[in-house]
Amino acid sequence: MSADPSVPVVADSSARWPVLIGVWGVYFSFGVVIASMAPLVGSIRADIDVNNATMGLILGAWPITYILCAIPCGMLLDRLGARRMLAISTLIMAVSALVRSYADTPLELFLAVTLFGAGGPMISVGAPVAIAKLYEGKARATAMGLYVTGPYLGGLVALAITNSVVMPMTGQSWRGVMVVYAGLVLVSGVLWLLVSARRAGDLGAQSGAKKYNLSAFAEIVAVPQVRLILAMAVGVFFLNHGLNNWLPEILRSYGFSAVAAGYWSSLPPAVGILGVLVIPRLATPERRLLVMACLFAAMLVASLLLRSEQSALLATGLILQGLARGSMMTVAIMLLMETPGVPPERLGLAGGMFFTAAEIGGVLGPVTLGALSHWSGGFGASLWAVTLVCCCLFGVLGAVSCGAGRPDGSVRRN
């Protein structure tokens, strides 16, 4: 196995698995907290008296902070290392979940959710960099596919058990649910520190880290492939965050109970787990654009089928959504991490730029779908917005195929 000396790779392959499990656990709790609000929208709305437009702002609050923190977190990651960054992130996420349980007004809940965005990028940027340091080639693709199942399984669990298990356990208190999930995040942080202790050196500060200035950003943004990936990221996260946050309410508008909507909403992340285990391995350099086109097509068809109240069509739409939403992000981040022109010592910064761009879509998705629902009195217009974004993503792929980049990830030199 060859490796760039500036990117340390653990020689003992068996020793990498505890670290991968630890990353997975932190990312699992990340997914639980993200998905925890969606099945509670009805209870929260009744408790603190908010409409769908305001609730959309609350659901989209944490990506706002995420946007501001992603690039600084990427810089800090290169200096502090993944181990410390992931530990800090779990503390911030736990505090965010706990503070939500004390919110009595929409503003207080908005601020509590906003805090989550300070910890989120530490995981989103830190996890793939940790994997990139410990794995190469096909092993890296497999490892990335495995750890990315964490947030999807976390989201699946949150959607499936929040109303059916945790709410009854806490006396039908959405505030109690937040306390339970805060405890879960803290446990994942402690486990991460334990399993990563032996590999603290490999997951420490980047030995080749440089000082950051405008030239560092310009160096990365100058790569055409990077600009296209950033554009894709905006659209992908618009779709993911928009549907992740509003799907239970969309289903409830069709007459589903809160518990049934939770179970049906868990279908996409369940399918997504299988998708991220298989699809990234299919996205070899020569097939990446084709795979991405198929994923965009699946999401486009899903946006049409989700308008149906017929169980078979609705289930098909949910399955297609699940296949697409997890793998789109995974393939995009693989493209970024392996793009020529992004040096190893800039991986943290590049990851921060990716998630900064992505979370612009992460804000716009929930806010747009919530506002359209409030103003139109239903979710038809919201789903048309999803369809429109899918079409825009095909336009980005068209720009790639017209010469901005090549399917193998290299940059066309003119």
C-alpha positions in Angstrom: 0.0 0.0 0.0 1.5 3.3 -1.0 0.7 6.5 0.8 1.5 10.1 0.7 3.9 10.7 3.7 1.8 13.7 4.8 -1.2 11.5 5.2 -0.3 8.8 7.8 -1.9 5.4 7.2 -2.2 2.8 10.0 -0.1 -0.2 9.1 -2.0 -2.8 11.1 -5.3 -3.1 9.3 -7.0 -4.8 12.2 -6.2 -1.9 14.4 -8.3 0.5 12.2 -11.6 -1.2 12.9 -12.1 0.1 16.5 -11.5 3.6 15.2 -14.0 3.1 12.4 -16.6 1.8 14.9 -15.9 4.8 17.1 -16.4 7.2 14.1 -19.6 5.3 13.2 -21.0 5.7 16.8 -20.4 9.4 16.8 -22.0 9.7 13.4 -24.9 7.5 14.6 -25.7 9.9 17.4 -25.3 12.8 15.0 -28.1 11.3 12.8 -30.3 10.7 15.8 -30.2 14.3 16.9 -30.8 15.6 13.3 -33.8 13.4 12.8 -35.2 13.7 16.3 -37.1 17.0 15.6 -39.0 15.7 12.5 -41.3 13.2 14.3 -41.9 15.8 17.1 -43.1 18.6 14.8 -46.8 18.1 15.8 -46.1 18.0 19.5 -43.7 21.0 19.4 -46.1 23.0 17.3 -49.0 22.4 19.8 -46.8 23.1 22.8 -45.2 26.4 21.8 -47.7 27.5 19.1 -45.8 27.7 15.8 -46.9 27.4 12.2 -45.2 25.5 9.5 -43.3 28.5 8.1 -41.8 29.2 11.6 -41.2 25.6 12.2 -39.3 25.4 8.9 -37.0 28.2 10.2 -36.4 26.2 13.4 -35.7 23.0 11.5 -33.3 24.9 9.2 -31.6 26.8 12.1 -28.6 24.6 12.7 -27.3 24.7 9.1 -27.0 28.5 9.4 -24.4 28.1 12.2 -22.9 25.1 10.3 -22.2 27.4 7.3 -20.4 29.9 9.5 -18.4 27.2 11.3 -17.6 24.6 8.6 -14.5 26.3 7.1 -13.0 27.4 10.6 -13.6 23.8 11.8 -11.8 22.5 8.7 -8.8 24.7 9.5 -9.0 23.7 13.2 -9.2 20.0 12.2 -5.9 20.2 10.4 -4.3 21.6 13.5 -6.0 19.7 16.4 -6.7 16.4 14.7 -9.8 14.3 14.3 -9.7 12.7 17.7 -10.1 15.9 19.7 -12.5 17.5 17.2 -14.9 14.6 17.2 -14.9 14.5 21.0 -15.7 18.3 21.2 -18.4 17.9 18.7 -20.3 15.3 20.8 -20.3 17.7 23.8 -21.7 20.6 21.7 -24.4 18.3 20.2 -25.4 17.0 23.6 -25.7 20.5 25.0 -27.9 21.5 22.0 -30.2 18.6 22.5 -30.5 19.3 26.2 -31.1 23.0 25.9 -34.0 22.3 23.5 -35.8 20.6 26.3 -36.0 23.9 28.2 -37.2 26.0 25.3 -40.6 27.8 25.9 -40.7 30.0 22.9 -40.0 29.6 19.2 -36.9 31.9 19.5 -35.5 29.8 22.4 -35.9 26.6 20.4 -34.4 28.3 17.3 -31.3 29.3 19.3 -31.0 25.8 20.9 -31.1 24.1 17.5 -28.7 26.7 16.1 -26.1 25.6 18.6 -26.0 22.1 17.0 -24.5 23.7 13.9 -21.3 24.5 15.8 -20.7 20.8 16.5 -22.0 19.3 13.3 -19.1 20.3 10.9 -16.6 18.9 13.4 -18.1 15.5 12.6 -18.9 16.0 9.0 -15.4 17.3 8.2 -13.5 15.2 10.8 -15.0 11.8 10.0 -14.0 11.6 6.3 -10.6 13.0 7.0 -10.0 10.4 9.7 -11.1 7.7 7.2 -8.8 9.2 4.5 -5.8 9.0 6.9 -6.4 5.3 7.8 -7.6 3.8 4.5 -6.7 3.9 0.8 -8.2 2.8 -2.5 -11.1 0.3 -2.3 -10.6 0.0 1.4 -11.3 3.7 1.7 -14.5 3.5 -0.4 -15.6 0.6 1.8 -14.8 2.4 5.0 -16.6 5.5 3.9 -19.6 3.5 2.9 -19.7 1.9 6.3 -19.3 5.0 8.5 -21.8 6.9 6.4 -24.4 4.3 7.4 -24.2 5.8 11.0 -26.3 8.9 10.5 -28.8 7.0 8.3 -29.3 4.3 10.9 -29.4 7.0 13.6 -32.1 8.8 11.6 -34.0 5.5 11.0 -34.0 4.7 14.7 -35.1 8.3 15.7 -37.9 8.3 13.2 -39.1 4.8 14.1 -38.9 4.9 17.9 -39.4 8.6 18.8 -43.2 8.5 18.8 -43.7 4.7 19.4 -41.1 4.1 22.2 -39.4 7.2 23.6 -42.4 9.5 23.8 -44.4 6.9 25.9 -41.3 6.2 27.9 -41.0 9.9 28.8 -44.7 10.5 29.5 -45.5 11.8 26.0 -43.0 14.6 26.6 -41.0 15.8 23.6 -38.8 17.6 26.0 -38.0 14.3 27.7 -37.1 12.8 24.3 -34.5 15.6 23.9 -32.9 14.7 27.2 -32.7 11.0 26.3 -31.0 11.8 23.0 -28.6 14.2 24.7 -27.5 11.3 26.9 -27.0 9.1 23.9 -24.7 11.7 22.3 -22.6 11.9 25.4 -22.2 8.1 25.6 -21.0 8.1 22.0 -18.4 10.7 22.8 -17.0 8.8 25.7 -16.8 5.6 23.6 -15.0 7.5 20.8 -12.3 8.7 23.3 -11.8 5.2 24.5 -11.6 3.4 21.2 -9.4 6.0 19.5 -6.9 6.3 22.4 -4.4 3.9 20.9 -4.4 5.7 17.6 -4.2 9.3 18.9 -1.0 9.9 16.9 -2.6 8.9 13.6 -5.7 11.0 14.4 -3.8 14.0 15.7 -2.8 17.3 14.1 -1.8 17.2 10.4 2.0 17.2 10.3 2.0 19.2 7.1 -0.6 21.7 8.1 0.0 25.2 6.8 -1.2 28.6 7.7 -4.4 29.6 6.0 -4.9 32.7 4.0 -6.8 33.7 0.9 -4.4 31.9 -1.3 -5.3 28.6 0.4 -9.0 29.0 -0.5 -8.1 30.2 -4.0 -5.9 27.2 -4.5 -8.8 24.9 -4.0 -11.6 26.9 -5.6 -9.4 27.3 -8.7 -9.9 23.6 -9.5 -13.0 23.4 -11.8 -14.0 20.0 -10.4 -14.2 21.5 -6.9 -16.5 24.2 -8.0 -18.9 21.7 -9.6 -18.8 19.5 -6.5 -19.7 22.6 -4.4 -22.6 23.4 -6.7 -23.8 19.8 -6.4 -23.5 19.9 -2.7 -26.0 22.8 -2.4 -28.7 20.9 -4.4 -28.0 17.6 -2.7 -28.4 19.0 0.8 -31.5 21.0 -0.2 -33.1 17.7 -1.1 -31.8 15.7 1.9 -32.6 18.3 4.6 -35.8 19.4 3.1 -37.3 15.9 2.8 -35.7 14.6 6.0 -37.3 17.3 8.1 -40.8 17.4 6.5 -41.4 13.8 5.4 -43.3 12.8 8.5 -45.6 15.8 8.2 -46.1 15.1 4.4 -47.2 11.6 5.3 -49.5 12.9 8.1 -51.1 15.2 5.6 -52.2 12.0 3.8 -53.9 10.8 6.9 -51.1 8.8 8.6 -51.0 8.8 12.4 -47.9 10.1 14.1 -46.6 6.6 14.8 -47.4 5.3 11.3 -45.7 8.3 9.7 -42.7 7.6 11.8 -42.5 4.0 10.6 -43.0 5.0 7.0 -40.4 7.8 7.3 -37.9 5.3 8.5 -38.0 3.4 5.2 -35.7 5.9 3.2 -32.9 5.7 5.8 -33.3 1.9 6.0 -32.9 1.6 2.2 -30.2 4.3 2.3 -28.0 2.1 4.6 -28.0 -0.6 1.9 -27.3 2.0 -0.8 -24.3 3.6 0.9 -22.8 0.1 1.4 -23.1 -0.7 -2.3 -23.3 2.4 -4.5 -20.0 4.1 -3.5 -18.2 0.9 -4.6 -19.9 1.1 -8.0 -18.8 4.8 -8.4 -15.4 4.0 -9.8 -13.6 6.9 -11.4 -14.8 6.1 -14.9 -18.4 5.6 -13.7 -18.8 8.4 -11.2 -20.9 10.8 -13.4 -23.1 7.9 -14.5 -23.7 6.8 -11.0 -24.5 10.4 -9.9 -26.9 10.8 -12.8 -28.7 7.6 -11.8 -29.0 8.9 -8.2 -30.4 12.3 -9.4 -32.9 10.4 -11.6 -34.0 8.3 -8.7 -34.6 11.4 -6.6 -36.5 13.0 -9.4 -38.8 10.0 -9.8 -39.2 9.9 -6.0 -40.3 13.6 -5.9 -43.1 12.7 -8.3 -44.2 9.5 -6.6 -44.3 11.1 -3.2 -47.4 13.0 -4.4 -49.4 9.8 -4.5 -51.4 8.5 -1.6 -51.5 5.0 -3.0 -49.4 2.8 -0.7 -47.4 1.0 -3.5 -46.5 4.2 -5.4 -45.6 6.0 -2.1 -43.5 3.1 -0.9 -41.6 3.1 -4.3 -41.0 6.8 -4.0 -39.6 6.4 -0.4 -37.3 3.5 -1.5 -35.9 5.6 -4.4 -35.5 8.6 -2.1 -33.5 6.4 0.3 -31.3 5.0 -2.4 -30.4 8.5 -3.6 -30.1 10.7 -0.6 -27.3 8.9 1.2 -25.2 8.0 -1.7 -25.3 11.4 -3.4 -23.4 12.9 -0.5 -21.0 10.0 -0.2 -20.1 10.0 -3.9 -19.7 13.8 -3.9 -17.3 13.8 -0.9 -15.3 11.0 -2.5 -14.9 13.1 -5.6 -13.7 16.0 -3.5 -11.2 14.1 -1.4 -9.7 12.5 -4.5 -9.7 15.5 -6.8 -6.3 16.4 -8.2 -5.4 19.8 -7.1 -6.6 19.3 -3.5 -3.4 18.5 -1.5 -3.5 16.2 1.5 -2.7 19.0 3.9 -5.8 20.9 2.7 -8.3 18.1 3.1 -9.7 19.7 6.2 -10.2 23.0 4.5 -11.6 21.4 1.4 -14.1 19.4 3.6 -15.0 22.6 5.4 -15.7 24.3 2.0 -17.8 21.4 0.9 -20.1 21.4 3.9 -20.3 25.2 4.0 -21.7 25.1 0.4 -23.8 22.1 1.2 -25.5 23.6 4.2 -26.6 26.6 2.2 -28.9 24.0 0.7 -29.4 22.5 4.1 -30.9 25.8 5.2 -32.9 26.5 2.1 -34.5 23.0 2.0 -36.5 23.0 5.3 -37.2 26.7 5.1 -38.5 26.6 1.5 -40.6 23.5 2.0 -42.1 24.8 5.2 -42.8 28.2 3.7 -44.4 26.7 0.6 -46.5 24.4 2.8 -47.7 27.3 5.0 -48.6 29.6 2.1 -50.2 26.9 -0.1 -52.0 25.0 2.6 -50.4 21.7 1.6 -47.2 20.0 0.4 -47.8 19.9 -3.3 -45.8 23.0 -4.0 -43.1 21.8 -1.7 -42.7 18.6 -3.7 -42.6 20.6 -6.9 -39.7 22.5 -5.5 -37.9 19.2 -4.9 -38.5 18.3 -8.5 -37.1 21.6 -9.7 -33.9 21.2 -7.7 -33.4 17.7 -9.2 -33.6 19.2 -12.7 -31.0 21.8 -11.7 -28.6 19.0 -10.5 -28.8 17.5 -14.0 -27.7 20.8 -15.3 -24.6 20.7 -13.1 -23.8 17.3 -14.5 -24.3 18.6 -17.9 -21.7 21.3 -17.2 -19.3 18.5 -16.1 -19.8 16.5 -19.3 -19.3 19.6 -21.4 -15.7 20.0 -20.4 -15.4 21.4 -16.8 -14.2 18.0 -15.6 -13.8 14.4 -16.6 -15.5 11.2 -15.2 -12.2 10.0 -13.8 -12.1 13.0 -11.5 -9.2 14.7 -13.3 -9.4 18.3 -14.4 -9.4 19.3 -18.1 -6.5 21.5 -18.8 -7.2 24.1 -21.5 
